[in-house]
């Protein structure tokens, strides 16, 4: 409990008289009542930096340089991302490029940022991005320019008030070891020694990262542009953009043509939108959807605090507050449950701040005083409340926009634009020059969102609010959003809800996660966690079940998922996979396109279905999918494409969570190669159920009007058949490693076919199963999940999918030259399967050691119920830089580190489950 009077005294001269009352500690997501006070808070609004780039007289005198007539790239926005992008483009050799800033550099949101840099995040890619930013700011720029960027390495301290939070930090520590990032788990007493002013009475422990630090916005951006202009880039301030010219090419695709300003037009094929809060308006000029929203984000700067000098920056996630060292003072901020939206974004808002709303900000005060009690007697020097852009998943928006070729996004950084700027600026530059980033940037790629969502105001607002409010929440492996659910529902949704389905959200779709034995747990409308006087949902069973997942141990329903898995292994289970992307590729050049797009030879006889990859130019896997060659005239829409009478036709079935990414990859390749064919999307027109297990043939033989024996219906083939009087496309495939078929069903026929399957399966003990079971069953079999153990920075050879590549043929395909080179030189990294004997869960990111040396980390891990072991897959390297051969794997002693604890692991070159692939052929011992 905390006396309100004590909390208000922290504001020193800002608030003098207070109404005292007692209240319980705040949860980061709880609803609060406005605090009462009777004197005016401080009116002083100012950033805590010695230098900003604001013009003293506030006047604008037109562009600081003449505009060129043309440029290869025009970057718009002179904040952290714009400056980092132009710097990295110049560093990669591009000279004919321009940065346009409507006011002065940093004028939008960068100038008031807190500038914190934390090296450890629960993502290997983000750890690498942050490491690059740190190198650029602390070393590279100073070496190149002789100028100091303002980097201060004072360290970072993460506070844990409970075991789960410390477990999360230990996960980060283990991952950090793979990347050579020094970190230490400290006891409360050790924390007190490091930070004497800290209250440690309620601490469980802390994570200390000595080489974290703080950045200076003006110093960083000035130095970046100085280095970029030295390499030939042109930086023009005081030059707003008023329009983007777009033209339509011969393929009907829109492309960037020019950038318009009040001072002239620059012809260019490429624009980079680094406009931050104003990025949505800039997108509208080109007809591009930019799904972000602006909110007020605030911190306060204290008066001088004796003894605070050289202390590390602090993140107390459980109190939702951060404390940034500011010389001999602190900046205090956080993420509240009820942020203020900035709905009327003004173009005139430069080097400007809002008045701080103390009613909103007060929730951070209690946590700050609790953690550093001296703050109670410390005055407030100034307040900093400025706009920041936030997105639906608290990740940036990057990459080429789906609507317009040559229009790139580098915005929506959720107040982390300084911290992520260096890494993301480099990836964006690589994206622009080479067509793809170097790293797996799918988590930031605008194409991770389905096109039906990116202009949906409700989705953007609700999701962005929830992501903001939960920013400091523990990142648990199986968390799901509560905001903007039920956006896309398949025909089975209601009947599965009634049977206890606990849904997951992917790409807007509700897909089955697992089946609760205690009846329906429907997802309700979003309640904003009770903020904004919105009534909080009560008796919310779905939310209660989610809460039981908030653990780094096995969840309470571990045995429910086990039953779904083992029923599939021993009997028969039905999986609703309707969220899959379902595309047709057809037309005169369809065969040429299929040969070039797909690594496997998909041009077998009609009726064949082939598992294949699609690659980028560097040989990295942009997708894995099944491609079925269709028999002309066997069916009509939606079971076959609209017949044009010309060329071949293929049916593509793609994981629904990445369907937008796949669609755009295929479309881009078709345009770049000039193939004349049609790509059509029928994902919403069909449902899909997969019936898997040793008894699947017996069940389906009662429902389908065709012979299902091995000779009549072999593995990897498909047919249009009748199911309970309805025409469906049946495919003999498996994503779980069992005998089974997928039924692709026109929307209106879905429920009759499903009911017929369940009726026929009743005597065989058929059950519904969800994706939690698929995750376990598929890893047990050694099947890949794209964006987990197969990513755009992994080649098929590294990922054990060489069998999908037609390298023995002479047929060219995208990325083939890179694979041939890699095959010749040997693999410097490759995927390995690991099992451990201890019954502990792993989730990915655990460090992998060979003979005591870190060689990689797990990308994906699940419990395998049939083999009764935890299984993990990770890519390992040879620390000496040599080839990772089978002997290198066989001769090593491997251990896995989970939350600081080491476990002996067995390495497998093949899946330990059914390595001879007998079960998918229907051969059961």
C-alpha positions, 0 to 999 in steps of 0.5 A, spaced: 500 500 500 502 507 498 499 513 501 497 518 495 500 524 499 507 520 498 506 519 491 504 526 490 510 529 494 515 526 488 512 531 484 515 536 488 513 543 486 509 541 481 503 538 485 503 541 492 496 539 495 493 532 495 487 528 497 490 522 501 487 515 500 490 508 500 489 504 494 492 497 492 498 496 487 497 497 480 497 492 475 500 494 468 493 493 465 489 494 471 484 500 470 485 506 475 481 512 477 484 519 476 488 522 482 485 528 485 490 534 486 488 541 487 494 545 485 497 546 477 502 541 475 508 544 472 508 547 466 515 546 464 515 542 457 522 541 455 527 535 453 533 533 457 538 534 452 543 539 451 542 540 444 536 540 439 536 541 432 530 546 432 531 553 429 532 558 434 527 563 431 522 557 429 522 560 421 523 556 415 526 559 409 525 554 404 529 548 402 536 548 405 539 545 398 536 545 391 532 539 389 535 535 384 531 533 378 532 525 379 534 520 384 535 513 385 531 513 392 528 518 396 527 517 403 522 521 406 523 523 414 529 526 417 528 522 424 532 516 426 529 511 421 530 516 415 537 518 417 539 511 418 536 508 412 540 514 408 546 512 411 546 505 410 544 506 403 550 511 402 554 506 405 552 500 400 555 504 395 548 508 392 550 516 391 544 518 387 539 519 393 536 524 397 533 525 404 527 530 405 525 533 411 519 537 412 522 541 418 529 540 421 532 533 422 529 529 428 523 535 428 517 529 429 518 524 434 525 523 434 527 529 438 524 527 444 525 520 444 528 517 451 534 514 447 534 507 451 538 501 448 537 494 451 541 489 447 537 483 449 530 481 446 526 475 446 527 474 438 534 472 435 533 477 429 532 483 434 538 481 438 542 482 431 538 488 429 540 491 436 547 489 436 548 493 429 545 499 432 550 499 438 556 498 433 554 504 429 552 509 434 558 507 439 563 505 434 562 506 426 560 513 426 565 516 430 571 512 426 568 515 420 566 522 422 571 523 428 564 526 431 561 523 438 554 521 437 552 522 444 552 514 446 553 513 453 554 506 456 551 506 463 548 499 463 541 496 463 538 493 469 531 489 468 527 488 475 523 482 476 518 482 482 516 474 481 519 468 479 516 468 472 519 475 470 526 472 472 525 466 468 523 470 462 530 474 463 534 468 464 531 466 457 534 472 455 541 471 458 541 464 455 540 467 448 545 472 449 550 467 450 550 465 443 551 472 441 556 474 446 552 479 450 554 479 457 549 479 462 548 477 469 542 475 474 543 478 480 540 477 487 537 483 491 543 484 495 547 484 489 542 489 486 543 493 492 550 493 491 550 495 484 544 501 485 545 503 492 538 508 491 534 502 489 529 499 494 530 491 493 525 489 499 520 486 494 525 484 488 526 476 486 532 478 482 534 482 476 538 481 470 544 486 469 547 488 462 553 492 463 554 494 455 546 497 454 546 504 454 543 511 452 543 515 445 542 522 443 537 523 438 540 530 435 548 527 436 546 521 432 542 524 426 547 529 425 553 524 425 549 519 420 547 525 415 554 527 416 557 520 414 551 519 408 553 526 405 560 525 405 559 519 401 554 523 396 547 523 399 543 529 399 540 531 405 534 537 404 531 540 410 525 545 410 522 541 404 515 538 405 512 532 400 506 534 397 504 528 393 507 522 390 506 520 383 504 513 381 504 510 374 501 503 372 505 499 368 504 494 362 502 488 367 497 493 371 501 494 377 502 501 380 509 503 380 512 510 384 514 515 378 516 521 382 516 525 389 512 532 389 514 538 393 512 546 393 519 547 391 519 542 385 519 535 383 524 529 383 523 523 378 524 517 382 523 509 382 523 508 389 520 512 395 522 510 403 516 512 408 520 514 414 515 519 416 513 516 423 507 519 426 505 522 419 507 515 415 499 514 414 498 521 410 504 520 406 502 513 404 495 516 402 498 520 397 500 514 393 494 509 395 498 505 400 495 503 406 500 504 413 496 501 419 499 505 425 496 510 430 499 516 433 498 516 441 501 521 446 507 517 450 510 521 456 516 521 461 518 526 466 525 529 468 527 530 475 531 535 479 538 533 481 539 526 485 545 525 489 548 519 488 544 517 481 550 518 477 553 513 473 547 508 475 544 503 469 538 505 466 532 501 469 526 497 466 521 495 472 516 491 467 512 489 473 510 496 475 510 498 467 516 503 468 523 505 466 528 510 469 533 513 464 539 516 467 540 523 465 546 526 467 545 527 475 537 526 474 532 521 472 527 520 466 521 516 468 516 514 463 512 507 462 506 504 458 499 505 461 493 502 460 489 508 457 494 512 453 491 518 449 490 517 442 492 523 437 486 522 432 487 529 429 495 528 426 497 535 425 502 537 419 505 543 423 507 539 429 514 540 429 519 540 435 512 540 439 510 537 445 503 536 448 501 538 455 502 532 460 495 529 462 497 527 470 491 523 470 494 518 465 501 519 467 500 518 475 500 510 474 507 510 473 509 514 479 507 509 484 512 504 481 517 509 480 517 511 488 517 504 490 523 502 486 527 508 488 524 511 494 529 518 494 524 520 488 519 521 493 522 527 495 525 529 488 522 535 484 520 535 477 524 539 472 520 538 466 515 534 462 516 531 455 509 528 452 510 527 445 507 523 439 509 516 437 506 511 432 504 504 434 502 498 430 497 492 431 503 488 434 508 493 437 513 491 431 515 496 425 512 496 418 517 495 413 518 493 406 515 494 399 508 496 400 503 491 396 499 496 393 505 500 389 512 497 387 518 502 389 514 504 395 518 502 401 516 503 409 520 504 415 515 507 420 511 505 426 517 503 431 513 504 437 517 508 440 523 504 439 526 507 433 532 509 436 534 503 438 532 499 432 534 504 427 541 502 425 539 494 424 533 496 421 536 502 417 541 497 414 536 491 412 531 496 409 537 499 405 539 491 403 531 490 401 531 496 396 538 495 393 537 487 393 530 486 393 530 482 400 533 484 406 539 480 409 536 477 415 529 474 416 525 481 417 518 477 416 516 479 423 517 487 421 514 486 413 508 489 412 506 483 408 505 479 415 498 483 415 492 481 411 490 486 406 483 486 409 486 488 416 491 494 414 485 499 413 480 496 418 480 502 423 477 498 429 483 493 428 488 498 428 486 502 434 484 496 438 490 492 437 495 497 437 492 499 444 492 492 447 500 492 444 501 498 447 498 496 454 501 489 454 508 492 452 511 490 459 508 484 460 511 477 460 512 474 453 509 467 454 510 462 448 502 461 447 499 468 448 493 470 444 491 477 443 484 479 446 483 485 441 479 485 434 478 478 434 473 474 430 475 478 424 475 472 419 471 466 421 471 459 417 464 455 416 466 451 422 467 456 427 460 456 430 460 448 431 467 448 433 466 453 438 460 449 441 465 443 442 469 447 446 474 450 441 479 455 444 481 459 438 488 462 436 488 468 431 492 468 425 492 473 419 485 475 422 483 468 422 480 464 428 483 457 427 483 452 432 488 451 438 486 446 442 479 443 445 477 445 452 473 439 455 469 444 460 464 447 454 465 453 450 469 458 451 468 464 446 472 470 444 468 476 446 469 483 443 475 487 446 474 491 452 480 495 452 482 492 459 476 496 462 480 503 460 476 509 457 470 507 462 468 501 457 465 496 461 470 490 463 468 483 460 466 479 466 466 471 467 470 471 461 472 463 460 477 464 454 481 469 458 481 465 464 484 459 459 489 464 456 491 466 463 493 459 465 498 459 459 502 464 462 507 460 465 514 457 462 512 450 465 507 445 462 500 448 462 494 445 466 491 443 459 498 439 457 494 432 458 488 435 453 493 436 448 497 430 449 490 426 448 489 430 441 496 428 439 496 420 441 489 419 438 491 422 432 497 417 432 493 411 434 486 412 432 483 418 428 483 426 428 480 431 424 483 438 424 480 444 421 485 448 417 481 452 413 485 458 414 490 456 409 491 460 403 488 457 397 491 460 390 490 458 383 496 459 378 493 458 371 494 461 364 499 461 358 505 462 362 503 458 368 508 452 367 514 456 366 512 460 372 511 454 376 518 451 374 521 458 376 517 459 382 518 452 385 524 448 387 521 442 386 518 439 379 511 440 380 510 438 372 508 431 374 502 428 371 495 432 372 493 429 379 499 430 383 501 434 389 508 436 391 511 439 397 516 444 395 519 451 397 519 458 394 526 461 394 529 468 394 534 470 389 539 468 395 537 461 395 533 463 402 526 459 403 520 465 402 515 459 403 514 452 403 507 449 400 504 444 396 502 445 389 497 440 385 497 440 378 490 440 376 486 436 370 483 440 365 475 440 366 475 436 372 471 441 376 468 448 376 469 454 381 471 454 387 474 447 386 478 449 380 480 456 377 476 460 371 478 456 365 481 461 360 482 455 355 490 456 355 496 453 359 496 449 365 493 450 372 496 449 379 492 449 386 497 452 391 495 451 399 499 455 403 499 456 411 494 461 412 498 465 417 503 467 411 498 467 405 499 475 404 506 474 404 506 468 399 501 472 395 505 478 394 512 474 393 509 470 387 506 476 384 512 480 384 516 474 381 511 474 376 511 481 374 519 481 374 519 475 370 514 478 365 510 471 366 503 472 362 498 468 367 493 469 373 494 468 380 487 468 383 485 467 391 480 463 393 482 462 400 475 465 403 471 460 398 473 454 401 474 450 407 479 445 409 479 439 414 484 434 414 483 427 417 489 424 420 491 417 423 491 410 422 484 409 422 483 415 417 482 410 411 476 406 414 473 413 416 473 416 409 472 410 405 464 411 408 464 418 406 468 418 399 465 415 393 472 413 391 477 407 392 482 409 398 487 404 397 494 405 396 494 403 389 488 407 387 489 413 391 497 414 392 500 418 397 502 425 394 496 425 389 489 429 389 482 427 386 475 431 385 470 426 389 464 426 392 463 426 399 456 425 402 453 428 396 458 434 395 464 435 390 470 436 394 478 436 392 481 430 396 489 430 397 492 424 400 497 428 404 500 429 412 502 435 416 503 430 422 506 424 419 500 419 419 496 416 414 491 421 412 487 426 407 485 433 406 478 435 404 478 442 400 471 443 400 466 449 397 464 453 403 457 451 403 458 444 403 463 444 409 458 443 414 455 437 411 461 434 409 464 435 416 458 432 420 458 426 415 466 425 417 464 425 424 458 420 424 463 415 420 468 416 425 464 416 431 465 408 432 473 409 431 473 414 437 474 420 432 476 427 435 477 434 433 484 436 434 487 443 434 494 447 432 497 446 438 497 438 437 499 439 430 505 443 432 507 437 437 506 432 431 509 436 426 516 437 430 516 430 432 516 428 425 521 433 423 516 437 418 518 444 418 514 451 420 515 457 416 518 463 420 520 458 425 525 453 423 525 455 416 526 462 414 528 467 408 535 466 411 535 459 411 536 455 404 533 448 403 540 445 404 541 448 410 534 446 413 534 439 411 529 440 405 534 438 399 529 433 397 524 438 395 530 441 390 530 439 382 537 440 382 538 433 378 534 436 373 536 442 368 530 446 370 532 453 372 529 456 378 530 462 382 535 461 387 538 455 384 545 458 383 546 459 390 544 452 392 549 449 387 554 454 390 553 452 397 552 444 395 559 445 392 562 449 398 559 445 403 554 447 409 557 452 414 550 451 418 545 446 418 539 444 422 539 439 427 534 435 431 535 435 439 532 431 444 533 431 452 531 426 457 528 431 462 521 432 462 521 440 462 518 444 456 522 448 451 520 453 447 525 456 442 531 461 443 535 456 448 542 456 447 545 450 444 553 448 446 557 443 443 563 441 447 561 447 452 562 452 446 555 456 444 554 454 436 547 456 435 540 456 439 533 452 438 528 456 433 523 451 435 521 446 440 515 442 443 513 436 447 513 430 443 508 425 446 509 419 442 516 419 443 515 422 450 521 427 450 522 434 449 524 436 441 528 442 439 530 444 432 536 449 431 541 451 426 548 450 428 555 453 426 562 450 426 565 455 431 572 454 427 568 457 421 568 450 417 563 446 414 558 443 419 558 435 417 555 429 419 561 427 423 561 434 426 555 433 429 556 426 431 562 427 434 560 433 439 557 433 446 551 437 446 547 441 451 542 445 451 541 451 456 534 453 458 533 459 463 540 458 465 540 451 467 544 446 462 541 439 460 544 434 456 542 433 449 542 428 444 543 430 436 539 427 431 541 427 423 534 424 422 527 425 426 527 420 431 519 418 429 518 414 424 525 415 420 523 411 414 516 414 413 512 408 413 506 411 417 504 416 411 504 410 406 499 407 411 504 401 413 503 400 421 507 395 425 
